């Protein structure tokens, strides 16, 4: 039955039509969502208990791997349903869980739009025993229909940024109703617990469990394949200092290039590696490097772009899935989307991965999406925080000039990662408690 939320969604879609019909990219996104996210999923044949895990996009989807493994260890009989909102998240779900899906143990689907009929189709066809939402993805119709079917909903890795909290407070009655329909909220820290409580979540359903992102980071000194990567792009770890800038965003690459030119006067052997966050920006960043007059080596075509004399050449990591290998080669790491304000949804990239590899890490001031991790690193003096382009250059200079200090920071960061592991198991236990008994 159509409700007020369905009417509101329909009106919103209609009112926005002049915008999304005119702009091709927006039109394509709307048509894709309508065609792919209306709940047209095959009916699950298995009668085994099922856990539906929803992750919005790439970062959240990566964290599902460890959770799925833990649940399978405890309950081999489980059927797993993995859903995603974005194209990148869906593609990653297929990469991570596609092989298992072929054995009918895992179903990968697109999360339905929050229209009654779409949500009802998904829940009726897939019949989850428990629904797990990663970080913060709550919709009123979805929670309402889970409640009607007595399907427990659990939030894991829960967090809420300050801007999101302010927006949710404007519609607190609606948010409170949704939160009361959830069986448990597993949040990353006390700050997030306070925000969910202030919005109406029952206090006895809030659990401070930490973040699973510490669990997904591999603590190691080297990554398999990093030697081959170094040879392919002409890097010489141990013989030359290497500054790796990972998951960078618009406006940051220009800063790194400018600082690199200054640093070369003091460290002529220094090599710079830039790995942009989004692949659609690879060509744009390549043009920035060459327009600055610096030799360029592209990872995707090293033999075509390598300079016969590679000193001072900048390496562009323009392939997918190799950032951790580049981090493994680094002397110093800067984690991107932290120095330029790209908006609340892009405040910070994952600094836990390079920390787990024992690298001294520099970040800018915009790290709200990793606030819990930053707090732990800061408390242990295990990270370098800068707030200006010049401070970034000074931070790199400090770490290169005082290698013992850099090593102390790196060891402390790696220890933080080790100390904070365990959230995945805590989440798994709460999920298992909501499942029917194993027979």
C-alpha positions in Angstrom: 0.0 0.0 0.0 1.3 3.5 -0.9 2.2 5.6 2.1 3.2 9.2 2.7 6.9 8.4 2.1 6.1 6.9 -1.4 4.1 10.1 -2.2 7.0 12.3 -1.0 9.6 10.3 -3.0 7.4 10.5 -6.1 6.9 14.3 -5.7 10.6 14.8 -5.2 11.4 12.9 -8.3 8.8 14.9 -10.3 9.9 18.3 -9.0 13.6 17.4 -9.8 12.7 16.2 -13.3 13.6 19.4 -15.1 17.1 19.1 -13.7 17.8 15.4 -14.2 16.0 15.2 -17.6 18.2 18.0 -19.1 21.5 16.8 -17.6 22.6 13.6 -19.2 24.7 12.3 -16.3 21.9 12.9 -13.9 19.3 11.4 -16.3 21.5 8.3 -16.7 21.8 7.9 -12.9 18.0 8.2 -12.4 17.1 5.8 -15.2 19.7 3.3 -13.9 18.3 3.5 -10.4 14.8 3.0 -11.6 15.7 0.1 -13.8 18.1 -1.7 -11.3 16.7 -0.9 -7.9 13.0 -1.6 -8.0 13.3 -4.9 -6.2 13.4 -7.2 -9.2 15.5 -9.9 -7.5 15.0 -13.7 -7.9 13.3 -15.6 -5.1 15.7 -17.3 -2.8 15.3 -21.1 -3.1 17.2 -22.0 0.1 15.4 -22.3 3.4 18.6 -21.7 5.4 18.7 -18.7 7.7 19.9 -15.6 5.8 21.8 -12.5 6.8 21.4 -9.5 4.5 24.4 -7.1 4.7 24.0 -3.7 3.1 27.0 -1.5 2.2 26.5 1.8 0.3 29.7 2.0 -1.6 33.3 0.8 -2.0 34.7 1.6 1.4 31.8 0.0 3.3 31.8 -3.0 1.0 35.5 -3.8 1.7 34.6 -4.1 5.4 32.0 -6.8 4.6 34.6 -9.4 3.7 35.8 -9.9 7.2 32.3 -9.9 8.6 31.1 -12.5 6.1 34.1 -14.7 7.0 33.4 -14.4 10.7 29.7 -15.3 10.3 30.6 -18.3 8.1 33.0 -19.5 10.7 30.4 -19.5 13.3 27.4 -20.5 11.2 28.4 -22.5 8.0 24.7 -23.0 7.3 24.1 -19.3 6.7 23.0 -17.8 3.3 24.5 -14.3 2.8 22.8 -11.6 0.9 25.1 -8.7 0.0 23.5 -5.4 -1.3 25.0 -2.2 -2.5 23.8 1.2 -3.6 26.5 2.6 -5.9 27.9 1.0 -9.0 31.4 0.9 -7.5 30.0 -0.8 -4.4 28.1 -3.3 -6.5 31.1 -4.1 -8.6 33.2 -4.6 -5.5 30.5 -6.9 -4.0 30.7 -9.1 -7.1 34.6 -9.2 -6.8 34.6 -10.1 -3.1 31.6 -12.5 -3.1 31.0 -13.5 -6.7 32.7 -16.8 -6.5 30.8 -17.8 -3.4 27.6 -16.6 -5.1 28.1 -19.2 -7.8 27.6 -21.9 -5.1 24.3 -20.4 -4.1 25.7 -19.5 -0.7 25.7 -15.8 -1.4 23.3 -13.5 -3.3 24.6 -10.1 -4.6 21.8 -7.6 -5.2 21.3 -3.9 -5.6 19.7 -2.2 -2.6 16.1 -1.2 -3.4 14.9 2.3 -3.7 12.8 3.1 -0.6 9.4 2.7 -2.4 7.0 0.3 -0.7 6.7 -2.1 -3.6 10.5 -2.2 -4.2 11.3 -2.9 -0.6 8.5 -5.5 -0.3 9.7 -7.4 -3.3 13.2 -7.6 -1.9 12.2 -8.7 1.5 9.6 -11.2 0.3 11.9 -12.8 -2.3 15.1 -12.9 -0.3 13.5 -13.5 3.2 16.4 -12.4 5.4 16.5 -13.5 9.0 18.5 -10.4 10.0 19.5 -7.2 8.1 22.8 -5.6 8.8 23.4 -2.0 7.7 26.9 -0.7 7.4 27.8 2.8 8.9 24.6 4.8 8.4 22.0 3.9 5.7 18.6 4.1 7.2 15.3 4.5 5.2 11.8 4.7 6.7 10.0 2.3 4.4 12.7 -0.3 4.6 12.8 -0.2 8.4 9.0 -0.2 8.5 8.7 -3.3 6.4 11.4 -5.1 8.3 9.5 -4.3 11.5 6.3 -5.6 10.0 8.0 -8.9 9.1 9.8 -9.1 12.5 13.2 -9.0 10.8 15.8 -7.6 13.3 17.9 -4.7 11.8 21.4 -4.1 13.2 23.6 -1.1 12.4 27.3 -1.9 12.4 30.4 0.4 12.1 27.9 3.1 13.0 28.9 6.7 12.7 27.3 10.0 12.2 29.2 13.2 11.2 28.4 16.5 12.8 26.7 17.9 9.6 24.6 14.7 9.3 23.6 15.0 13.0 22.5 18.6 12.5 20.4 17.6 9.5 18.8 14.7 11.2 17.9 16.9 14.2 15.6 18.9 11.8 13.5 15.8 11.3 14.0 14.1 14.7 10.5 12.6 15.0 11.0 10.6 11.8 14.6 9.6 12.7 13.6 8.6 16.2 10.8 6.3 14.8 13.4 4.7 12.5 15.9 4.2 15.3 13.4 2.6 17.6 12.7 0.0 15.0 16.3 -1.2 15.1 17.4 -4.1 17.2 20.9 -2.8 17.9 23.2 0.1 16.9 26.9 -0.8 17.0 28.7 2.6 16.9 32.4 3.4 16.6 32.9 5.6 19.7 31.2 7.6 22.5 30.7 10.7 20.4 28.6 8.7 17.9 26.7 6.9 20.7 25.7 10.3 22.1 24.5 11.5 18.7 22.3 8.4 18.1 20.9 8.7 21.7 20.1 12.4 21.2 18.1 11.5 18.0 16.0 9.0 19.9 17.7 5.7 19.9 16.9 3.7 23.1 20.1 3.7 25.2 20.0 0.0 25.9 20.3 -0.8 22.1 23.5 1.3 21.6 26.8 -0.6 21.8 30.2 0.9 21.4 32.1 -1.7 19.3 34.8 0.3 17.4 35.4 0.2 13.6 35.9 -2.9 11.5 38.3 -0.9 9.3 41.1 -1.8 11.7 40.2 -5.5 11.1 40.5 -5.2 7.4 44.0 -3.7 7.5 46.8 -6.3 7.1 49.6 -5.7 9.5 52.8 -6.5 7.6 56.1 -5.1 6.6 55.8 -5.8 2.9 53.0 -6.6 0.5 53.3 -9.5 -2.0 54.0 -8.1 -5.5 55.4 -4.7 -4.4 58.9 -5.6 -5.8 57.4 -6.3 -9.3 55.4 -3.0 -9.1 58.6 -1.1 -8.1 60.5 -2.5 -11.0 57.7 -1.8 -13.5 57.6 1.9 -12.7 61.3 2.4 -11.9 61.1 2.9 -8.1 64.0 1.9 -5.9 62.8 1.4 -2.3 65.7 1.5 0.1 67.9 3.4 -2.4 65.8 6.5 -2.8 63.2 8.1 -0.6 59.6 7.6 -1.9 56.7 9.9 -1.1 53.4 8.2 -1.8 50.2 10.3 -1.9 47.2 8.0 -1.9 43.5 8.5 -2.6 44.0 12.1 -3.5 41.2 14.4 -4.5 40.7 17.5 -6.7 42.9 20.4 -5.7 45.4 18.3 -3.7 47.6 17.1 -6.6 48.6 20.6 -7.5 49.7 21.1 -3.9 51.7 17.9 -3.9 53.4 18.8 -7.2 54.3 22.3 -5.9 55.7 20.9 -2.6 57.6 18.2 -4.5 59.4 20.8 -6.6 60.5 22.6 -3.4 61.5 19.3 -1.7 63.7 18.3 -4.7 66.1 21.1 -3.9 66.9 19.4 -0.5 66.3 15.8 -1.5 67.2 15.4 -5.2 66.6 11.7 -5.1 63.1 12.0 -3.8 60.4 10.3 -5.9 56.7 11.2 -5.8 53.9 8.7 -6.4 50.3 10.0 -6.8 47.3 7.7 -6.7 44.0 9.5 -7.3 40.9 8.3 -5.5 38.7 8.1 -8.6 39.8 6.5 -11.9 38.0 9.1 -14.0 40.6 11.6 -12.8 43.6 9.7 -14.0 44.1 11.6 -17.3 43.4 14.9 -15.5 46.2 14.3 -13.0 48.5 13.1 -15.7 48.0 16.4 -17.4 48.7 18.3 -14.2 52.1 16.5 -13.8 53.3 17.1 -17.3 52.1 20.7 -17.4 54.3 21.2 -14.3 57.3 20.2 -16.4 57.9 17.0 -14.5 58.6 13.6 -16.2 55.7 11.2 -15.9 55.5 7.4 -15.5 52.0 6.0 -15.7 51.6 2.6 -14.0 49.2 1.5 -16.8 51.7 2.1 -19.5 55.2 2.4 -17.9 57.2 1.5 -21.0 55.5 4.3 -23.0 55.9 7.0 -20.4 59.2 6.1 -18.7 61.9 8.7 -19.1 65.4 7.3 -19.9 66.6 9.1 -16.8 63.8 8.6 -14.3 65.2 10.8 -11.5 62.6 13.3 -10.4 59.9 11.6 -12.5 56.5 11.4 -10.9 54.7 8.0 -10.9 50.9 8.1 -11.4 49.1 5.1 -10.0 46.4 4.8 -12.6 45.4 1.2 -12.1 42.9 -0.2 -9.6 43.8 -2.4 -6.6 47.5 -1.5 -6.2 47.4 1.3 -3.6 48.5 -0.9 -0.8 51.5 -2.1 -2.9 52.5 1.6 -3.4 52.1 2.2 0.3 54.4 -0.8 0.9 57.1 0.9 -1.1 56.8 4.3 0.6 59.2 6.1 2.9 56.5 8.7 3.8 52.7 8.5 3.1 50.2 11.3 2.7 46.6 10.2 2.7 44.4 12.3 0.4 41.0 13.9 0.6 42.2 15.4 3.9 44.0 18.7 2.9 41.3 20.3 0.7 37.7 20.5 1.8 35.8 18.4 -0.7 32.6 18.4 1.3 31.5 16.3 4.3 31.0 13.1 2.4 34.6 13.1 1.3 36.3 14.2 4.5 39.1 11.6 4.7 40.4 8.5 3.1 41.7 5.3 4.8 44.9 6.0 6.8 44.7 2.7 8.6 46.1 0.7 5.7 49.5 2.5 5.5 49.6 2.6 9.3 49.3 -1.2 9.4 52.2 -1.4 7.0 54.4 0.5 9.5 54.6 3.8 7.4 54.8 7.3 8.9 51.5 8.9 7.8 50.6 12.5 7.2 47.0 13.8 6.9 45.3 17.1 6.6 42.5 18.5 8.8 39.5 17.0 7.0 39.3 13.5 8.5 35.7 13.4 9.9 34.9 10.1 8.1 37.7 8.5 10.1 37.3 10.4 13.3 37.5 7.4 15.5 40.7 6.1 13.9 42.3 9.6 14.0 41.5 9.9 17.6 43.4 6.7 18.4 46.3 7.6 16.3 46.5 11.1 17.8 46.3 9.8 21.3 49.3 7.6 20.6 51.3 10.3 18.8 51.2 8.0 15.8 50.2 10.4 13.0 51.3 13.8 11.6 48.5 16.3 11.1 49.0 19.4 8.9 46.6 22.1 7.9 48.3 24.0 5.0 50.3 23.2 1.8 53.5 24.6 3.4 52.9 22.5 6.5 52.6 19.4 4.3 56.0 20.1 2.8 57.4 20.7 6.3 55.9 17.4 7.5 57.6 15.5 4.7 60.8 17.3 5.4 60.7 16.4 9.1 60.0 12.7 8.4 62.8 12.5 5.8 65.3 14.4 7.9 64.7 12.5 11.1 64.3 8.9 10.2 64.3 7.7 13.8 61.4 10.0 14.6 59.6 8.7 11.5 60.2 5.1 12.6 58.8 5.8 16.1 55.6 7.3 14.6 55.3 4.3 12.2 55.7 1.7 15.0 53.2 3.5 17.2 50.7 3.6 14.3 51.1 -0.1 13.6 50.6 -0.8 17.3 47.3 1.2 17.3 46.0 -1.0 14.5 46.9 -4.1 16.4 45.3 -2.8 19.6 42.0 -1.8 17.9 41.3 -5.0 16.1 38.3 -7.0 17.2 35.2 -5.0 16.1 34.3 -7.5 13.4 34.0 -10.3 15.9 32.0 -8.1 18.3 29.6 -7.3 15.5 29.3 -11.0 14.4 28.3 -12.0 17.9 25.5 -9.5 18.1 24.2 -10.6 14.6 24.4 -14.3 15.6 22.4 -13.6 18.7 19.5 -12.4 16.5 19.5 -15.6 14.3 17.3 -18.6 14.9 19.2 -21.4 16.6 21.4 -23.7 14.5 19.5 -27.1 14.1 
